[in-house]
């Protein structure tokens, strides 16, 4: 079992960069969607950028989960990850409520926080697969291409990527395909960090990373919780409604 409490700065750095890119994207989105700025945020390139950021973020969640798992006593794991899932899901429901008040037509039904909350419980179940999670994650992504588009009348299947007609949401990350990057991250975590970090990564220890980006990476989840309300509040103070 990996018992050291050592942090891996490369993971904090990647999380920090992903958070900064996410904040920039959401600032542009808010300016375009809520204030009518001429920013082509819904075109193919920005959409691909947003999905790329989310993919990196979710892969890192998978990697960090396996490191956390190995550092946690076996008896404490169920409680730890159940509590984590509950806290994240509570934050996700707050996001849903706030976005519903802003725009009931496009509010967040199953956004990335909902995904992370549910994925936390799925990760707990699938942890015994270890490196096989890498293959399972790829299969989940491929399976998403077989889903029917806008073919059901019930919203109950939205978490699985099956949408209703005319469905719209400002933040939609269903389990298919987005559980895939999480599981890929778990597999990569076992390859490169369990039972210890791969020797090839030791060269990264000699690099002096910007501390403020590392701090953002360590606080990434909480920053995700608060960044949109902060952005909207600042825009309201500067531009009004």
KOLTIDREN-147049 format. One record per residue: x, y, z of N, C-alpha, C in turn. Coordinates in nm, 3 decimals. Layout:
BEGIN
BAGU        nu        nv        nw       cau       cav       caw        cu        cv        cw
BAGU         X         Y         Z         X         Y         Z         X         Y         Z
...
***
This chain:
BEGIN
BAGU        nu        nv        nw       cau       cav       caw        cu        cv        cw
BAGU     0.084    -0.120     0.000     0.000     0.000     0.000     0.087     0.125     0.000
BAGU     0.046     0.226    -0.077     0.120     0.352    -0.085     0.086     0.436     0.037
BAGU     0.176     0.443     0.135     0.145     0.507     0.262     0.196     0.650     0.272
BAGU     0.286     0.693     0.183     0.341     0.828     0.192     0.235     0.934     0.168
BAGU     0.249     1.049     0.232     0.158     1.162     0.212     0.212     1.261     0.110
BAGU     0.316     1.221     0.039     0.380     1.309    -0.057     0.283     1.350    -0.168
BAGU     0.290     1.476    -0.207     0.211     1.524    -0.320     0.293     1.512    -0.447
BAGU     0.223     1.502    -0.558     0.291     1.495    -0.687     0.262     1.625    -0.761
BAGU     0.362     1.713    -0.774     0.337     1.847    -0.827     0.286     1.847    -0.970
BAGU     0.321     1.745    -1.049     0.274     1.743    -1.186     0.122     1.731    -1.193
BAGU     0.062     1.661    -1.097    -0.083     1.649    -1.094    -0.148     1.780    -1.052
BAGU    -0.089     1.846    -0.951    -0.141     1.977    -0.909    -0.128     2.079    -1.021
BAGU    -0.016     2.072    -1.095     0.006     2.166    -1.205    -0.100     2.147    -1.314
BAGU    -0.123     2.023    -1.353    -0.222     1.997    -1.458    -0.362     2.038    -1.413
BAGU    -0.396     2.009    -1.288    -0.526     2.051    -1.236    -0.537     2.203    -1.235
BAGU    -0.429     2.269    -1.193    -0.431     2.416    -1.189    -0.450     2.476    -1.326
BAGU    -0.377     2.424    -1.425    -0.390     2.474    -1.561    -0.530     2.447    -1.616
BAGU    -0.585     2.329    -1.585    -0.720     2.297    -1.631    -0.822     2.391    -1.569
BAGU    -0.804     2.424    -1.441    -0.897     2.516    -1.374    -0.888     2.656    -1.436
BAGU    -0.767     2.704    -1.463    -0.751     2.836    -1.524    -0.814     2.840    -1.663
BAGU    -0.795     2.734    -1.741    -0.857     2.727    -1.873    -1.009     2.723    -1.862
BAGU    -1.060     2.650    -1.763    -1.203     2.640    -1.741    -1.263     2.776    -1.704
BAGU    -1.196     2.849    -1.614    -1.245     2.980    -1.573    -1.247     3.075    -1.692
BAGU    -1.144     3.071    -1.774    -1.140     3.156    -1.894    -1.255     3.123    -1.987
BAGU    -1.278     2.995    -2.009    -1.387     2.953    -2.097    -1.522     2.999    -2.041
BAGU    -1.545     2.979    -1.912    -1.674     3.016    -1.854    -1.694     3.167    -1.852
BAGU    -1.586     3.243    -1.836    -1.598     3.389    -1.846    -1.644     3.429    -1.985
BAGU    -1.583     3.370    -2.087    -1.624     3.399    -2.225    -1.767     3.354    -2.249
BAGU    -1.804     3.238    -2.195    -1.940     3.187    -2.212    -2.041     3.281    -2.149
BAGU    -2.014     3.326    -2.027    -2.108     3.416    -1.957    -2.121     3.549    -2.031
BAGU    -2.011     3.602    -2.080    -2.017     3.727    -2.156    -2.101     3.710    -2.283
BAGU    -2.087     3.595    -2.346    -2.162     3.570    -2.470    -2.308     3.538    -2.442
BAGU    -2.334     3.446    -2.348    -2.469     3.393    -2.325    -2.557     3.492    -2.250
BAGU    -2.502     3.558    -2.148    -2.584     3.645    -2.063    -2.575     3.793    -2.100
BAGU    -2.466     3.834    -2.168    -2.448     3.977    -2.196    -2.438     4.008    -2.344
BAGU    -2.450     3.908    -2.428    -2.458     3.932    -2.571    -2.329     3.973    -2.639
BAGU    -2.214     3.949    -2.576    -2.087     3.980    -2.640    -2.068     3.889    -2.761
BAGU    -2.004     3.942    -2.863    -1.984     3.866    -2.986    -1.862     3.775    -2.971
BAGU    -1.881     3.670    -2.894    -1.776     3.571    -2.872    -1.830     3.437    -2.923
BAGU    -1.768     3.378    -3.024    -1.822     3.255    -3.085    -1.800     3.132    -2.997
BAGU    -1.861     3.134    -2.879    -1.832     3.032    -2.779    -1.895     2.898    -2.812
BAGU    -1.999     2.898    -2.896    -2.069     2.773    -2.925    -2.022     2.708    -3.056
BAGU    -1.921     2.765    -3.119    -1.870     2.705    -3.242    -1.784     2.582    -3.210
BAGU    -1.741     2.512    -3.313    -1.675     2.383    -3.293    -1.546     2.393    -3.213
BAGU    -1.463     2.493    -3.242    -1.333     2.501    -3.176    -1.346     2.529    -3.026
BAGU    -1.422     2.631    -2.983    -1.439     2.650    -2.838    -1.505     2.532    -2.769
BAGU    -1.602     2.468    -2.835    -1.667     2.351    -2.776    -1.568     2.238    -2.758
BAGU    -1.482     2.218    -2.859    -1.379     2.114    -2.848    -1.280     2.147    -2.737
BAGU    -1.248     2.275    -2.721    -1.159     2.318    -2.614    -1.221     2.288    -2.478
BAGU    -1.350     2.320    -2.462    -1.418     2.294    -2.335    -1.417     2.145    -2.303
BAGU    -1.443     2.062    -2.403    -1.444     1.918    -2.381    -1.304     1.866    -2.351
BAGU    -1.203     1.925    -2.410    -1.065     1.886    -2.383    -1.027     1.918    -2.239
BAGU    -1.067     2.035    -2.193    -1.041     2.074    -2.054    -1.109     1.977    -1.959
BAGU    -1.235     1.945    -1.987    -1.310     1.852    -1.902    -1.245     1.715    -1.902
BAGU    -1.197     1.671    -2.018    -1.134     1.540    -2.028    -1.010     1.532    -1.940
BAGU    -0.925     1.634    -1.947    -0.805     1.638    -1.863    -0.842     1.636    -1.716
BAGU    -0.942     1.717    -1.680    -0.986     1.728    -1.541    -1.036     1.593    -1.491
BAGU    -1.113     1.522    -1.572    -1.171     1.395    -1.531    -1.065     1.285    -1.524
BAGU    -0.970     1.285    -1.616    -0.860     1.188    -1.609    -0.781     1.208    -1.479
BAGU    -0.757     1.333    -1.444    -0.685     1.361    -1.320    -0.763     1.317    -1.198
BAGU    -0.896     1.330    -1.203    -0.979     1.280    -1.093    -0.958     1.130    -1.076
BAGU    -0.953     1.058    -1.188    -0.931     0.914    -1.181    -0.794     0.879    -1.124
BAGU    -0.691     0.950    -1.169    -0.555     0.924    -1.118    -0.547     0.950    -0.968
BAGU    -0.601     1.065    -0.928    -0.592     1.104    -0.786    -0.676     1.011    -0.697
BAGU    -0.782     0.954    -0.754    -0.864     0.862    -0.675    -0.783     0.740    -0.633
BAGU    -0.707     0.681    -0.726    -0.634     0.559    -0.691    -0.522     0.590    -0.591
BAGU    -0.462     0.708    -0.603    -0.360     0.747    -0.505    -0.424     0.764    -0.368
BAGU    -0.538     0.832    -0.364    -0.610     0.851    -0.239    -0.653     0.717    -0.180
BAGU    -0.700     0.628    -0.265    -0.745     0.496    -0.220    -0.633     0.421    -0.148
BAGU    -0.515     0.422    -0.205    -0.404     0.349    -0.147    -0.356     0.412    -0.017
BAGU    -0.384     0.540     0.001    -0.341     0.608     0.123    -0.445     0.601     0.234
BAGU    -0.560     0.545     0.204    -0.671     0.541     0.300    -0.685     0.400     0.358
BAGU    -0.700     0.391     0.489    -0.720     0.261     0.554    -0.845     0.194     0.498
BAGU    -0.840     0.064     0.483    -0.949    -0.010     0.420    -1.084     0.015     0.489
BAGU    -1.084     0.019     0.621    -1.210     0.037     0.694    -1.269     0.176     0.675
BAGU    -1.185     0.272     0.637    -1.233     0.410     0.627    -1.277     0.447     0.486
BAGU    -1.255     0.359     0.389    -1.278     0.397     0.250    -1.425     0.423     0.218
BAGU    -1.513     0.334     0.258    -1.655     0.350     0.223    -1.709     0.482     0.276
BAGU    -1.683     0.511     0.402    -1.732     0.635     0.460    -1.671     0.757     0.392
BAGU    -1.541     0.749     0.365    -1.472     0.862     0.303    -1.531     0.898     0.168
BAGU    -1.549     0.797     0.082    -1.594     0.827    -0.053    -1.745     0.850    -0.061
BAGU    -1.819     0.792     0.032    -1.962     0.822     0.039    -1.983     0.968     0.080
BAGU    -1.907     1.012     0.179    -1.916     1.152     0.222    -1.872     1.246     0.111
BAGU    -1.766     1.210     0.042    -1.718     1.295    -0.068    -1.825     1.307    -0.176
BAGU    -1.884     1.195    -0.212    -1.988     1.197    -0.315    -2.107     1.282    -0.271
BAGU    -2.144     1.272    -0.144    -2.258     1.348    -0.092    -2.231     1.498    -0.096
BAGU    -2.110     1.539    -0.057    -2.075     1.681    -0.058    -2.076     1.736    -0.200
BAGU    -2.016     1.661    -0.292    -2.012     1.707    -0.431    -2.152     1.711    -0.491
BAGU    -2.233     1.611    -0.459    -2.369     1.609    -0.514    -2.452     1.726    -0.458
BAGU    -2.430     1.760    -0.331    -2.499     1.876    -0.273    -2.461     2.002    -0.349
BAGU    -2.332     2.017    -0.380    -2.289     2.131    -0.459    -2.350     2.130    -0.597
BAGU    -2.361     2.012    -0.656    -2.421     2.000    -0.789    -2.567     2.043    -0.788
BAGU    -2.640     2.007    -0.683    -2.781     2.045    -0.675    -2.797     2.196    -0.654
BAGU    -2.702     2.256    -0.584    -2.705     2.402    -0.570    -2.686     2.467    -0.706
BAGU    -2.592     2.413    -0.785    -2.571     2.464    -0.921    -2.699     2.450    -1.003
BAGU    -2.765     2.336    -0.992    -2.890     2.314    -1.066    -2.995     2.417    -1.026
BAGU    -3.007     2.441    -0.895    -3.108     2.535    -0.846    -3.079     2.677    -0.894
BAGU    -2.954     2.718    -0.884    -2.919     2.855    -0.923    -2.938     2.875    -1.074
BAGU    -2.893     2.778    -1.153    -2.909     2.793    -1.298    -3.055     2.785    -1.341
BAGU    -3.137     2.711    -1.265    -3.281     2.708    -1.294    -3.343     2.844    -1.269
BAGU    -3.300     2.912    -1.163    -3.352     3.046    -1.135    -3.310     3.145    -1.245
BAGU    -3.189     3.127    -1.299    -3.141     3.217    -1.403    -3.209     3.189    -1.536
BAGU    -3.220     3.061    -1.572    -3.279     3.025    -1.701    -3.336     2.883    -1.693
BAGU    -3.465     2.867    -1.667    -3.526     2.734    -1.653    -3.517     2.649    -1.780
BAGU    -3.492     2.711    -1.895    -3.487     2.636    -2.021    -3.354     2.565    -2.043
BAGU    -3.249     2.615    -1.981    -3.116     2.557    -2.006    -3.041     2.524    -1.877
BAGU    -3.113     2.508    -1.766    -3.045     2.488    -1.638    -2.972     2.353    -1.636
BAGU    -2.881     2.340    -1.541    -2.795     2.222    -1.532    -2.873     2.107    -1.468
BAGU    -2.895     2.002    -1.546    -2.962     1.883    -1.493    -2.861     1.778    -1.451
BAGU    -2.763     1.752    -1.535    -2.657     1.656    -1.502    -2.527     1.712    -1.557
BAGU    -2.471     1.804    -1.479    -2.347     1.869    -1.520    -2.226     1.794    -1.469
BAGU    -2.111     1.857    -1.478    -1.987     1.788    -1.444    -1.978     1.756    -1.296
BAGU    -2.037     1.839    -1.209    -2.036     1.806    -1.066    -2.125     1.686    -1.036
BAGU    -2.240     1.677    -1.102    -2.323     1.557    -1.088    -2.244     1.434    -1.131
BAGU    -2.174     1.447    -1.242    -2.093     1.337    -1.294    -1.986     1.295    -1.194
BAGU    -1.915     1.392    -1.138    -1.807     1.361    -1.044    -1.863     1.293    -0.919
BAGU    -1.979     1.340    -0.871    -2.040     1.280    -0.752    -2.076     1.134    -0.776
BAGU    -2.145     1.106    -0.886    -2.183     0.968    -0.918    -2.059     0.884    -0.948
BAGU    -1.963     0.943    -1.017    -1.841     0.870    -1.051    -1.763     0.828    -0.927
BAGU    -1.769     0.908    -0.822    -1.698     0.874    -0.699    -1.746     0.740    -0.644
BAGU    -1.877     0.718    -0.648    -1.932     0.590    -0.602    -1.898     0.477    -0.698
BAGU    -1.902     0.506    -0.829    -1.867     0.404    -0.928    -1.720     0.367    -0.917
BAGU    -1.635     0.466    -0.892    -1.493     0.438    -0.874    -1.470     0.343    -0.756
BAGU    -1.545     0.365    -0.650    -1.532     0.278    -0.532    -1.565     0.134    -0.569
BAGU    -1.667     0.115    -0.652    -1.708    -0.019    -0.691    -1.607    -0.083    -0.787
BAGU    -1.554    -0.003    -0.879    -1.468    -0.056    -0.985    -1.319    -0.056    -0.950
BAGU    -1.283    -0.007    -0.833    -1.141    -0.003    -0.796    -1.071    -0.139    -0.808
BAGU    -1.136    -0.252    -0.775    -1.067    -0.381    -0.786    -1.020    -0.415    -0.927
BAGU    -1.075    -0.350    -1.030    -1.032    -0.378    -1.167    -0.893    -0.326    -1.198
BAGU    -0.849    -0.229    -1.119    -0.715    -0.172    -1.133    -0.686    -0.129    -1.277
BAGU    -0.581    -0.183    -1.339    -0.542    -0.137    -1.472    -0.646    -0.166    -1.579
BAGU    -0.734    -0.261    -1.554    -0.839    -0.292    -1.650    -0.938    -0.179    -1.665
BAGU    -0.940    -0.086    -1.569    -1.027     0.031    -1.583    -0.991     0.113    -1.706
BAGU    -0.865     0.107    -1.746    -0.822     0.178    -1.867    -0.899     0.128    -1.988
BAGU    -0.908    -0.002    -2.003    -0.982    -0.060    -2.115    -1.132    -0.033    -2.102
BAGU    -1.184    -0.047    -1.980    -1.327    -0.022    -1.959    -1.363     0.121    -1.993
BAGU    -1.278     0.215    -1.957    -1.303     0.355    -1.990    -1.310     0.379    -2.139
BAGU    -1.219     0.316    -2.213    -1.220     0.329    -2.360    -1.348     0.270    -2.417
BAGU    -1.391     0.156    -2.365    -1.513     0.092    -2.414    -1.637     0.179    -2.386
BAGU    -1.639     0.247    -2.273    -1.751     0.335    -2.240    -1.758     0.452    -2.337
BAGU    -1.643     0.507    -2.371    -1.641     0.617    -2.469    -1.691     0.567    -2.604
BAGU    -1.646     0.451    -2.646    -1.691     0.397    -2.774    -1.840     0.364    -2.771
BAGU    -1.890     0.316    -2.658    -2.031     0.281    -2.646    -2.120     0.404    -2.662
BAGU    -2.069     0.521    -2.624    -2.149     0.643    -2.635    -2.186     0.675    -2.780
BAGU    -2.105     0.628    -2.875    -2.135     0.655    -3.015    -2.255     0.575    -3.065
BAGU    -2.297     0.476    -2.989    -2.411     0.394    -3.030    -2.542     0.443    -2.971
BAGU    -2.537     0.547    -2.887    -2.659     0.596    -2.822    -2.750     0.664    -2.923
BAGU    -2.881     0.645    -2.909    -2.976     0.718    -2.995    -2.979     0.865    -2.958
BAGU    -3.005     0.949    -3.055    -3.008     1.094    -3.032    -3.152     1.143    -3.021
BAGU    -3.184     1.207    -2.909    -3.314     1.272    -2.890    -3.429     1.178    -2.925
BAGU    -3.428     1.057    -2.867    -3.529     0.960    -2.908    -3.623     0.918    -2.796
BAGU    -3.613     0.978    -2.678    -3.696     0.937    -2.566    -3.777     1.056    -2.515
BAGU    -3.880     1.025    -2.441    -3.967     1.130    -2.387    -3.946     1.152    -2.238
BAGU    -3.871     1.066    -2.172    -3.848     1.079    -2.029    -3.710     1.137    -2.002
BAGU    -3.699     1.231    -1.908    -3.568     1.287    -1.873    -3.487     1.195    -1.780
BAGU    -3.545     1.083    -1.739    -3.478     0.995    -1.644    -3.351     0.932    -1.702
BAGU    -3.341     0.929    -1.834    -3.224     0.870    -1.898    -3.115     0.971    -1.931
BAGU    -3.139     1.096    -1.896    -3.039     1.200    -1.924    -2.903     1.172    -1.860
BAGU    -2.897     1.118    -1.736    -2.765     1.088    -1.679    -2.684     0.989    -1.760
BAGU    -2.750     0.911    -1.847    -2.680     0.810    -1.926    -2.651     0.856    -2.069
BAGU    -2.681     0.983    -2.099    -2.649     1.037    -2.230    -2.759     1.022    -2.333
BAGU    -2.877     0.976    -2.291    -2.990     0.963    -2.383    -3.083     1.081    -2.360
BAGU    -3.091     1.170    -2.459    -3.158     1.298    -2.442    -3.301     1.296    -2.495
BAGU    -3.380     1.385    -2.440    -3.515     1.407    -2.490    -3.510     1.508    -2.605
BAGU    -3.619     1.517    -2.677    -3.626     1.610    -2.790    -3.612     1.754    -2.739
BAGU    -3.533     1.832    -2.811    -3.512     1.975    -2.781    -3.442     1.998    -2.647
BAGU    -3.374     1.896    -2.595    -3.303     1.914    -2.467    -3.188     2.012    -2.484
BAGU    -3.176     2.104    -2.387    -3.066     2.200    -2.384    -3.021     2.219    -2.240
BAGU    -2.892     2.235    -2.222    -2.838     2.262    -2.088    -2.705     2.334    -2.104
BAGU    -2.677     2.425    -2.013    -2.551     2.499    -2.020    -2.433     2.415    -1.971
BAGU    -2.462     2.300    -1.912    -2.354     2.214    -1.861    -2.407     2.071    -1.855
BAGU    -2.366     1.987    -1.950    -2.419     1.852    -1.959    -2.306     1.753    -1.981
BAGU    -2.281     1.669    -1.881    -2.175     1.569    -1.887    -2.229     1.435    -1.838
BAGU    -2.299     1.361    -1.926    -2.358     1.233    -1.885    -2.252     1.125    -1.866
BAGU    -2.293     1.016    -1.802    -2.200     0.906    -1.774    -2.143     0.847    -1.903
BAGU    -2.224     0.842    -2.007    -2.176     0.801    -2.139    -2.161     0.925    -2.225
BAGU    -2.043     0.971    -2.258    -1.915     0.899    -2.247    -1.826     0.942    -2.132
BAGU    -1.869     1.036    -2.046    -1.775     1.106    -1.961    -1.726     1.028    -1.840
BAGU    -1.791     0.915    -1.809    -1.732     0.827    -1.710    -1.604     0.765    -1.765
BAGU    -1.595     0.756    -1.898    -1.478     0.696    -1.962    -1.346     0.759    -1.921
BAGU    -1.330     0.892    -1.934    -1.203     0.954    -1.892    -1.170     0.930    -1.745
BAGU    -1.271     0.924    -1.659    -1.246     0.898    -1.516    -1.182     0.760    -1.499
BAGU    -1.240     0.660    -1.566    -1.187     0.524    -1.554    -1.051     0.511    -1.622
BAGU    -1.032     0.581    -1.733    -0.900     0.584    -1.797    -0.797     0.640    -1.700
BAGU    -0.836     0.746    -1.628    -0.747     0.803    -1.528    -0.713     0.704    -1.418
BAGU    -0.813     0.625    -1.376    -0.785     0.522    -1.274    -0.683     0.421    -1.326
BAGU    -0.701     0.379    -1.451    -0.604     0.285    -1.508    -0.466     0.344    -1.517
BAGU    -0.457     0.471    -1.561    -0.327     0.538    -1.569    -0.265     0.556    -1.431
BAGU    -0.351     0.580    -1.331    -0.301     0.593    -1.195    -0.231     0.466    -1.148
BAGU    -0.290     0.350    -1.182    -0.227     0.224    -1.145    -0.098     0.200    -1.223
BAGU    -0.093     0.247    -1.347     0.027     0.227    -1.428     0.142     0.314    -1.379
BAGU     0.113     0.441    -1.346     0.220     0.537    -1.321     0.242     0.572    -1.173
BAGU     0.148     0.537    -1.084     0.162     0.581    -0.945     0.147     0.471    -0.841
BAGU     0.101     0.353    -0.880     0.079     0.247    -0.783     0.165     0.127    -0.822
BAGU     0.243     0.070    -0.730     0.251     0.102    -0.587     0.338     0.224    -0.556
BAGU     0.412     0.273    -0.656     0.490     0.395    -0.640     0.498     0.466    -0.774
BAGU     0.534     0.594    -0.769     0.541     0.669    -0.893     0.647     0.611    -0.986
BAGU     0.614     0.605    -1.115     0.704     0.550    -1.215     0.835     0.629    -1.217
BAGU     0.945     0.558    -1.232     1.077     0.623    -1.228     1.091     0.730    -1.336
BAGU     1.023     0.711    -1.449     1.035     0.808    -1.557     0.982     0.945    -1.518
BAGU     0.895     0.951    -1.417     0.837     1.077    -1.375     0.923     1.150    -1.272
BAGU     1.029     1.086    -1.223     1.111     1.148    -1.120     1.184     1.272    -1.171
BAGU     1.202     1.282    -1.303     1.267     1.400    -1.360     1.187     1.526    -1.333
BAGU     1.057     1.511    -1.308     0.971     1.627    -1.284     1.000     1.692    -1.149
BAGU     1.066     1.619    -1.059     1.094     1.674    -0.925     1.195     1.788    -0.929
BAGU     1.274     1.795    -1.033     1.378     1.898    -1.041     1.326     2.030    -1.098
BAGU     1.199     2.031    -1.141     1.141     2.151    -1.202     1.077     2.238    -1.093
BAGU     1.100     2.368    -1.099     1.039     2.460    -1.003     0.906     2.509    -1.062
BAGU     0.800     2.448    -1.018     0.667     2.483    -1.069     0.617     2.611    -1.004
BAGU     0.538     2.693    -1.075     0.478     2.813    -1.013     0.388     2.774    -0.896
BAGU     0.419     2.824    -0.779     0.346     2.781    -0.659     0.199     2.819    -0.663
BAGU     0.168     2.933    -0.725     0.028     2.975    -0.725    -0.057     2.883    -0.812
BAGU     0.001     2.827    -0.918    -0.074     2.731    -1.000    -0.090     2.600    -0.924
BAGU     0.014     2.558    -0.851     0.003     2.438    -0.770    -0.106     2.453    -0.665
BAGU    -0.116     2.573    -0.606    -0.219     2.598    -0.504    -0.357     2.587    -0.567
BAGU    -0.376     2.645    -0.685    -0.504     2.634    -0.755    -0.538     2.488    -0.782
BAGU    -0.436     2.411    -0.821    -0.459     2.269    -0.847    -0.503     2.194    -0.723
BAGU    -0.445     2.229    -0.608    -0.482     2.161    -0.483    -0.622     2.199    -0.438
BAGU    -0.668     2.316    -0.477    -0.800     2.365    -0.436    -0.900     2.360    -0.552
BAGU    -0.873     2.277    -0.651    -0.950     2.281    -0.777    -1.099     2.257    -0.757
BAGU    -1.135     2.162    -0.672    -1.277     2.130    -0.657    -1.353     2.247    -0.594
BAGU    -1.294     2.306    -0.492    -1.362     2.418    -0.426    -1.366     2.540    -0.517
BAGU    -1.262     2.560    -0.595    -1.265     2.670    -0.691    -1.375     2.646    -0.794
BAGU    -1.393     2.521    -0.834    -1.500     2.490    -0.928    -1.635     2.524    -0.868
BAGU    -1.653     2.496    -0.739    -1.780     2.528    -0.673    -1.813     2.676    -0.682
BAGU    -1.713     2.762    -0.661    -1.742     2.903    -0.641    -1.713     2.991    -0.761
BAGU    -1.644     2.940    -0.863    -1.595     3.031    -0.965    -1.707     3.095    -1.047
BAGU    -1.811     3.016    -1.081    -1.919     3.074    -1.162    -1.996     3.182    -1.087
BAGU    -2.039     3.159    -0.960    -2.103     3.268    -0.887    -2.017     3.393    -0.876
BAGU    -1.885     3.373    -0.858    -1.795     3.488    -0.848    -1.788     3.561    -0.981
BAGU    -1.776     3.486    -1.090    -1.772     3.548    -1.223    -1.899     3.628    -1.249
BAGU    -2.015     3.567    -1.222    -2.143     3.634    -1.248    -2.160     3.757    -1.159
BAGU    -2.113     3.748    -1.034    -2.123     3.863    -0.944    -2.036     3.978    -0.994
BAGU    -1.913     3.948    -1.035    -1.824     4.052    -1.085    -1.880     4.115    -1.212
BAGU    -1.932     4.031    -1.302    -1.991     4.083    -1.426    -2.112     4.170    -1.395
BAGU    -2.193     4.129    -1.297    -2.310     4.209    -1.258    -2.266     4.344    -1.202
BAGU    -2.159     4.346    -1.123    -2.108     4.472    -1.066    -2.053     4.562    -1.175
BAGU    -1.990     4.502    -1.278    -1.929     4.583    -1.383    -2.026     4.619    -1.495
BAGU    -2.115     4.526    -1.528    -2.199     4.543    -1.648    -2.347     4.551    -1.619
BAGU    -2.387     4.520    -1.495    -2.530     4.518    -1.464    -2.595     4.391    -1.518
BAGU    -2.727     4.389    -1.518    -2.802     4.273    -1.567    -2.853     4.298    -1.709
***
